[in-house]
Amino acid sequence: MVQVICAGIISFLVSIFVTPLLIRYFHRRAMGQEIREDGPKSHARKRGTPTMGGIAILLAIALGYLGGSLAALATGHSAFTASGLIVLFLTLALGLVGFADDGIKLFMQRNLGLNKTAKLIAQFLIAIVFGLLILRFPDEHGLTPGSPFLSFVRDIDTIDLNLGGGVAGTLVFLAFIYILLAAWSNAVNLTDGLDGLAAGTTALVMAAYTAITFWQFRNSCDAVATAGCYSVRDPLDLAILAASGLGACVGFLWWNAAPAKIFMGDTGSLALGGLVAGLSVASRTELLMIIIGALFVLEAASVVIQVASFKTTGKRVFRMAPFHHHFENGGWPETAVVVRFWIISAMSVMLGLAAFYGEWLSQNGAGQ
C-alpha cells in the first residue's frame, strides 16, 4: 500500500506546485484561452485564462509513477512492468497530441488548433501501437497486459474480440481498441468545459481504479489461486499509475476550481482520456468503466444526440451541447452545475465499485 500512497503524494505535490509556475509563465507572455463566440455569455470573463495546464498533469503522473515504482522496488515488488509502461505510453502519447493542438492555438495563433482529421489520424496510430503492444509481453504465467476478451469485472470468455487469432481477428481487436480509445479520450475532452469539471470527475474515477487495481493485487491468482481471484498482469503497477492520476488531478484542481486560474487544455483532457481507456483494458474492466465513468458517457452522448437530432429534424434537444452547457444556459450558476455533476459522478463511481465488489462476493459464495 505504501507504494500507492507514495505515487499519489508525489503526483499531488508535483501538480500543485508546477501548475502555478505554468500560470505565471503564460501570464507573462499574455498567452491565454480564446472563448467560443457561441458559448455561454458568462464565459466571456474567461478569455485570456492560461491553458495547457495539462503539462503539469502529465509531469505529475510520470513522476508519481516513477516514485511509486521505486518504492515498489524498495519493498520487494515488481515495478516498471509491461502493463504500467504501456498504459503510461498511451497517456503520454495522447497528451502529446493535445500538446500539439494547444500549442498551435497559443503559439501559432490558430484558434482551431489541430483539425479533426489530424486528431483522428494521431489517435488511430496511437491506438494501433497500443493494441499491438497490449497483447504481447506475457509473464511467467502467460498473462499479457491486455486480453483479447471483452470484459466487465473480469474477462467474458465467450466474447473473443481477437476471434481466436489470425489477421481478421487482429483487425477486429485493433478496431475495438481504436473505438474505445477515441471514445474515452474525446469524452473526457468534451467534459472539460467548466471550471474543475473534468479534473474533479477524473479524480473520482482514478480513486475508484486505485481501489479496484489494488484489490486485484491483493486477490491475484498469482499469489493465491482461490475463488474470485483475478487474472490481471501487474495490478500493483496499475494501482500506482491510477494513484498518480488521482494525485495529479487533485493537485491541478486546486488551481482549476472556479474561478479557474488555468485550464488543462487538450494536453490534459486527451491524456486523462487515454489513462481512463488504458486502465480499463489492462484491468479487464472495459464495460465496468462505462458505469464508473458514466458522466463522461453522458457528456459524449449529449453531443451525439444533439448532432443527430439537428441533422435529421433541424431541431436541437439541448440548449447547447455538451449538456453541462444546457444547464448553464438555463440559468444554473457554473459552480452549481459542476458540483451537481460531481455528485452524479460520485454516485456512478459508488455503483461501479458496488458491482465490482458484489461480483467478488458472489464468486466467493458470500453474496447473500
C-alpha positions as CSV (number, residue, x, y, z in Angstrom):
1,M,0.0,0.0,0.0
2,V,2.9,2.3,0.7
3,Q,3.8,2.3,-3.0
4,V,0.4,3.5,-4.0
5,I,0.4,6.2,-1.3
6,C,3.8,7.4,-2.4
7,A,2.7,7.7,-6.0
8,G,-0.4,9.7,-5.0
9,I,1.5,12.1,-2.7
10,I,4.3,12.7,-5.2
11,S,1.9,13.4,-8.1
12,F,-0.2,15.7,-6.0
13,L,2.8,17.7,-4.9
14,V,4.2,18.0,-8.4
15,S,0.9,19.0,-9.8
16,I,0.0,21.6,-7.1
17,F,3.5,23.3,-7.3
18,V,4.2,23.1,-11.0
19,T,0.8,24.4,-12.1
20,P,1.3,28.0,-10.6
21,L,4.6,28.1,-12.5
22,L,2.7,27.5,-15.7
23,I,0.2,30.2,-14.7
24,R,2.9,32.7,-14.3
25,Y,4.7,31.7,-17.5
26,F,1.6,32.1,-19.7
27,H,0.6,35.3,-17.9
28,R,4.0,36.9,-18.5
29,R,3.6,36.1,-22.2
30,A,-0.1,37.2,-22.3
31,M,-1.0,33.8,-23.8
32,G,-4.4,32.6,-22.9
33,Q,-7.5,30.7,-24.0
34,E,-9.8,32.1,-26.6
35,I,-13.6,31.7,-25.9
36,R,-16.1,30.4,-28.4
37,E,-18.4,33.2,-29.6
38,D,-21.4,30.8,-29.5
39,G,-20.6,29.6,-25.9
40,P,-22.4,30.7,-22.8
41,K,-22.1,34.5,-22.3
42,S,-20.8,34.1,-18.8
43,H,-17.7,32.5,-20.2
44,A,-16.5,35.8,-21.8
45,R,-14.7,36.6,-18.5
46,K,-12.5,33.6,-19.0
47,R,-10.9,35.0,-22.1
48,G,-7.2,35.1,-21.6
49,T,-7.1,32.5,-18.9
50,P,-3.9,30.4,-19.3
51,T,-4.3,26.9,-20.8
52,M,-2.0,23.9,-21.4
53,G,-2.2,23.1,-17.6
54,G,-2.2,19.5,-18.7
55,I,1.6,19.8,-18.9
56,A,1.6,19.8,-15.0
57,I,-0.8,16.8,-15.0
58,L,1.5,14.8,-17.4
59,L,4.6,15.6,-15.4
60,A,2.9,14.7,-12.2
61,I,1.6,11.4,-13.5
62,A,5.1,10.4,-14.8
63,L,6.9,11.4,-11.6
64,G,4.3,9.9,-9.4
65,Y,4.6,6.6,-11.3
66,L,8.4,6.8,-11.1
67,G,8.3,7.5,-7.3
68,G,5.7,4.8,-6.6
69,S,7.6,2.2,-8.8
70,L,10.9,2.9,-6.9
71,A,9.0,2.4,-3.6
72,A,7.7,-0.9,-5.0
73,L,11.2,-2.0,-5.8
74,A,12.4,-1.0,-2.4
75,T,9.7,-3.1,-0.8
76,G,10.4,-6.2,-2.9
77,H,7.7,-5.8,-5.5
78,S,8.0,-5.7,-9.3
79,A,8.0,-2.3,-10.9
80,F,8.2,-0.7,-14.3
81,T,6.1,-3.6,-15.7
82,A,4.8,-4.0,-19.2
83,S,1.2,-3.1,-18.1
84,G,2.2,0.1,-16.4
85,L,4.6,1.3,-19.0
86,I,2.2,0.6,-21.9
87,V,-0.7,2.5,-20.2
88,L,1.7,5.3,-19.4
89,F,2.8,5.4,-23.0
90,L,-0.8,5.7,-24.1
91,T,-1.4,8.5,-21.6
92,L,1.7,10.5,-22.6
93,A,1.2,9.9,-26.4
94,L,-2.3,11.3,-26.3
95,G,-1.0,14.1,-24.1
96,L,1.4,15.0,-26.9
97,V,-1.4,15.1,-29.4
98,G,-3.2,17.5,-27.1
99,F,0.0,19.5,-26.6
100,A,0.3,19.9,-30.4
101,D,-3.3,21.1,-30.5
102,D,-2.9,23.6,-27.7
103,G,0.5,24.7,-29.0
104,I,-0.9,25.6,-32.4
105,K,-3.7,27.6,-30.8
106,L,-1.3,29.5,-28.5
107,F,2.0,29.8,-30.4
108,M,0.7,29.9,-34.0
109,Q,-2.4,31.9,-33.2
110,R,-4.7,29.4,-34.9
111,N,-7.8,29.2,-32.7
112,L,-9.0,25.8,-34.0
113,G,-5.6,24.0,-33.4
114,L,-5.3,20.7,-35.0
115,N,-8.1,19.9,-37.4
116,K,-10.3,16.9,-36.7
117,T,-8.7,14.7,-39.4
118,A,-5.2,15.2,-37.9
119,K,-6.5,14.4,-34.4
120,L,-8.3,11.2,-35.6
121,I,-5.2,10.0,-37.5
122,A,-3.0,10.6,-34.5
123,Q,-5.5,8.8,-32.2
124,F,-5.7,6.0,-34.8
125,L,-1.9,5.5,-35.0
126,I,-1.6,5.5,-31.2
127,A,-4.4,3.0,-30.8
128,I,-2.7,0.7,-33.3
129,V,0.5,0.7,-31.4
130,F,-1.3,0.3,-28.0
131,G,-3.4,-2.5,-29.4
132,L,-0.4,-4.4,-30.8
133,L,1.6,-4.0,-27.5
134,I,-1.2,-4.8,-25.1
135,L,-1.4,-8.5,-26.2
136,R,2.4,-9.0,-26.0
137,F,4.9,-9.5,-23.2
138,P,3.4,-12.5,-21.4
139,D,4.7,-13.1,-17.9
140,E,5.8,-16.4,-16.4
141,H,2.1,-17.4,-16.1
142,G,1.3,-16.5,-19.7
143,L,-0.7,-13.3,-18.8
144,T,-0.3,-10.4,-21.2
145,P,-1.1,-6.8,-20.2
146,G,-4.4,-6.9,-22.0
147,S,-6.8,-9.6,-23.0
148,P,-8.5,-10.4,-26.3
149,F,-11.8,-11.0,-24.5
150,L,-14.3,-8.3,-23.7
151,S,-14.6,-7.8,-20.0
152,F,-16.9,-6.5,-17.3
153,V,-15.5,-7.1,-13.9
154,R,-13.3,-9.8,-15.4
155,D,-12.9,-11.4,-18.9
156,I,-16.1,-12.7,-20.6
157,D,-14.7,-15.8,-22.1
158,T,-17.4,-16.2,-24.6
159,I,-16.6,-12.9,-26.4
160,D,-13.2,-13.2,-28.1
161,L,-12.6,-9.9,-29.8
162,N,-9.5,-11.4,-31.4
163,L,-11.5,-14.2,-33.0
164,G,-9.0,-16.8,-31.9
165,G,-6.1,-15.1,-33.7
166,G,-5.2,-14.6,-37.4
167,V,-5.2,-11.4,-39.4
168,A,-9.0,-10.9,-39.3
169,G,-9.0,-11.3,-35.5
170,T,-6.2,-8.8,-35.1
171,L,-8.0,-6.3,-37.3
172,V,-11.2,-6.7,-35.2
173,F,-9.3,-6.3,-32.0
174,L,-7.5,-3.2,-33.2
175,A,-10.7,-1.7,-34.4
176,F,-12.2,-2.2,-30.9
177,I,-9.2,-0.6,-29.3
178,Y,-9.4,2.4,-31.6
179,I,-13.1,2.9,-30.9
180,L,-12.5,2.5,-27.1
181,L,-9.6,4.9,-27.2
182,A,-11.3,7.5,-29.4
183,A,-14.5,7.3,-27.3
184,W,-12.8,7.9,-23.9
185,S,-10.3,10.5,-24.9
186,N,-12.9,12.5,-26.7
187,A,-15.5,12.0,-23.9
188,V,-13.1,13.4,-21.3
189,N,-12.2,16.2,-23.7
190,L,-15.9,17.2,-24.1
191,T,-16.3,17.1,-20.3
192,D,-13.6,19.7,-20.0
193,G,-15.9,22.7,-20.5
194,L,-16.4,24.1,-17.0
195,D,-14.0,25.1,-14.2
196,G,-13.0,21.9,-12.3
197,L,-15.5,19.6,-14.0
198,A,-13.1,17.3,-15.9
199,A,-10.4,17.4,-13.2
200,G,-12.8,16.6,-10.4
201,T,-14.6,13.9,-12.3
202,T,-11.4,12.2,-13.4
203,A,-10.1,12.3,-9.8
204,L,-13.2,10.3,-8.7
205,V,-12.7,7.8,-11.5
206,M,-9.0,7.4,-10.6
207,A,-9.8,6.9,-7.0
208,A,-12.1,4.1,-8.0
209,Y,-9.5,2.5,-10.1
210,T,-6.8,2.8,-7.5
211,A,-9.1,0.8,-5.2
212,I,-10.0,-1.7,-7.9
213,T,-6.5,-2.5,-9.1
214,F,-5.1,-2.7,-5.6
215,W,-7.9,-5.1,-4.7
216,Q,-6.9,-7.1,-7.8
217,F,-3.4,-7.1,-6.5
218,R,-4.4,-8.3,-3.0
219,N,-6.5,-11.1,-4.6
220,S,-4.4,-12.0,-7.5
221,C,-4.4,-15.6,-8.8
222,D,-0.6,-15.4,-9.0
223,A,-0.5,-15.1,-5.2
224,V,-3.3,-17.3,-4.1
225,A,-5.4,-19.3,-6.6
226,T,-8.8,-19.0,-4.7
227,A,-12.3,-18.5,-5.8
228,G,-12.8,-15.0,-7.1
229,C,-9.1,-14.3,-7.7
230,Y,-8.1,-12.0,-10.6
231,S,-6.0,-13.0,-13.6
232,V,-4.6,-9.5,-14.2
233,R,-1.0,-8.9,-15.1
234,D,0.8,-6.3,-12.8
235,P,-2.2,-5.0,-10.9
236,L,0.0,-3.2,-8.3
237,D,1.7,-1.3,-11.1
238,L,-1.7,-0.3,-12.4
239,A,-2.7,0.9,-8.9
240,I,0.4,3.0,-8.7
241,L,-0.5,4.6,-12.1
242,A,-4.1,5.2,-11.1
243,A,-3.0,6.8,-7.8
244,S,-0.6,9.0,-9.8
245,G,-3.6,10.1,-11.9
246,L,-5.6,10.8,-8.8
247,G,-2.9,12.9,-7.2
248,A,-2.3,14.8,-10.4
249,C,-6.0,15.7,-10.9
250,V,-6.5,16.8,-7.2
251,G,-3.4,18.9,-7.3
252,F,-4.4,20.5,-10.6
253,L,-8.0,21.0,-9.3
254,W,-6.6,23.4,-6.6
255,W,-5.9,25.9,-9.4
256,N,-8.6,24.8,-11.8
257,A,-11.6,25.1,-9.5
258,A,-13.9,28.1,-10.1
259,P,-12.8,30.7,-10.9
260,A,-10.1,28.7,-12.8
261,K,-6.7,30.3,-12.9
262,I,-5.7,27.8,-15.6
263,F,-7.3,25.3,-17.9
264,M,-5.9,21.8,-18.6
265,G,-6.5,22.1,-22.4
266,D,-6.4,19.2,-24.8
267,T,-2.9,18.4,-23.3
268,G,-4.6,17.2,-20.1
269,S,-8.0,16.1,-21.3
270,L,-6.8,13.8,-24.1
271,A,-4.1,12.3,-21.8
272,L,-6.6,11.6,-19.0
273,G,-9.0,10.0,-21.5
274,G,-6.1,7.8,-22.6
275,L,-5.4,6.9,-18.9
276,V,-9.1,6.0,-18.4
277,A,-9.1,3.8,-21.5
278,G,-5.8,2.1,-20.8
279,L,-6.7,1.3,-17.2
280,S,-10.0,-0.3,-18.3
281,V,-8.2,-2.5,-20.8
282,A,-5.3,-3.5,-18.6
283,S,-7.5,-4.3,-15.6
284,R,-10.0,-6.2,-17.7
285,T,-12.9,-3.9,-16.8
286,E,-13.9,-2.2,-20.1
287,L,-17.6,-2.5,-19.5
288,L,-17.4,-1.6,-15.8
289,M,-15.7,1.7,-16.8
290,I,-18.9,2.7,-18.6
291,I,-20.6,2.7,-15.2
292,I,-17.8,4.3,-13.2
293,G,-17.2,6.9,-15.9
294,A,-20.9,7.4,-16.6
295,L,-20.6,11.2,-16.6
296,F,-18.1,11.1,-19.4
297,V,-20.5,8.8,-21.3
298,L,-23.5,11.2,-20.8
299,E,-21.4,14.2,-21.9
300,A,-20.4,12.4,-25.2
301,A,-23.9,11.0,-25.7
302,S,-25.4,14.5,-25.4
303,V,-23.2,15.7,-28.3
304,V,-24.2,12.7,-30.4
305,I,-27.9,13.2,-29.7
306,Q,-27.7,16.9,-30.4
307,V,-25.9,16.4,-33.8
308,A,-28.1,13.5,-34.9
309,S,-31.3,15.4,-33.9
310,F,-30.2,18.6,-35.7
311,K,-29.2,16.8,-38.9
312,T,-32.4,14.7,-39.1
313,T,-35.0,17.1,-37.8
314,G,-33.4,20.5,-37.7
315,K,-34.2,20.8,-34.0
316,R,-31.9,20.8,-31.0
317,V,-32.6,18.6,-28.0
318,F,-30.4,20.7,-25.7
319,R,-29.9,24.4,-25.5
320,M,-26.2,23.6,-26.1
321,A,-24.1,20.5,-26.1
322,P,-22.2,19.1,-24.3
323,F,-25.1,19.1,-21.9
324,H,-23.4,20.8,-19.0
325,H,-23.8,24.0,-21.1
326,H,-27.6,23.1,-21.4
327,F,-28.0,23.7,-17.7
328,E,-25.7,26.7,-17.6
329,N,-27.7,28.4,-20.4
330,G,-30.8,27.6,-18.4
331,G,-29.7,29.8,-15.6
332,W,-27.7,27.5,-13.3
333,P,-24.5,29.0,-11.9
334,E,-21.4,27.3,-13.2
335,T,-20.4,26.1,-9.7
336,A,-23.8,24.6,-9.2
337,V,-23.5,22.6,-12.5
338,V,-20.0,21.4,-11.6
339,V,-20.9,20.3,-8.0
340,R,-24.0,18.5,-9.1
341,F,-22.2,16.8,-11.9
342,W,-19.5,15.7,-9.4
343,I,-22.3,14.2,-7.3
344,I,-23.6,12.3,-10.3
345,S,-20.0,11.1,-10.9
346,A,-19.6,10.1,-7.3
347,M,-22.8,8.1,-7.4
348,S,-21.7,6.3,-10.6
349,V,-18.4,5.5,-9.0
350,M,-20.1,4.0,-6.0
351,L,-22.4,2.0,-8.2
352,G,-19.4,0.7,-10.2
353,L,-17.5,-0.2,-7.0
354,A,-20.6,-2.0,-5.6
355,A,-20.9,-4.0,-8.8
356,F,-17.1,-4.9,-8.7
357,Y,-17.2,-5.9,-5.0
358,G,-20.6,-7.7,-5.4
359,E,-19.2,-9.8,-8.2
360,W,-16.3,-10.8,-5.9
361,L,-18.6,-11.7,-3.1
362,S,-20.7,-13.9,-5.4
363,Q,-17.6,-15.7,-6.6
364,N,-16.7,-16.5,-3.0
365,G,-20.2,-17.7,-2.2
366,A,-20.7,-14.7,0.2
367,G,-23.1,-12.7,-1.8
368,Q,-26.1,-13.3,0.5
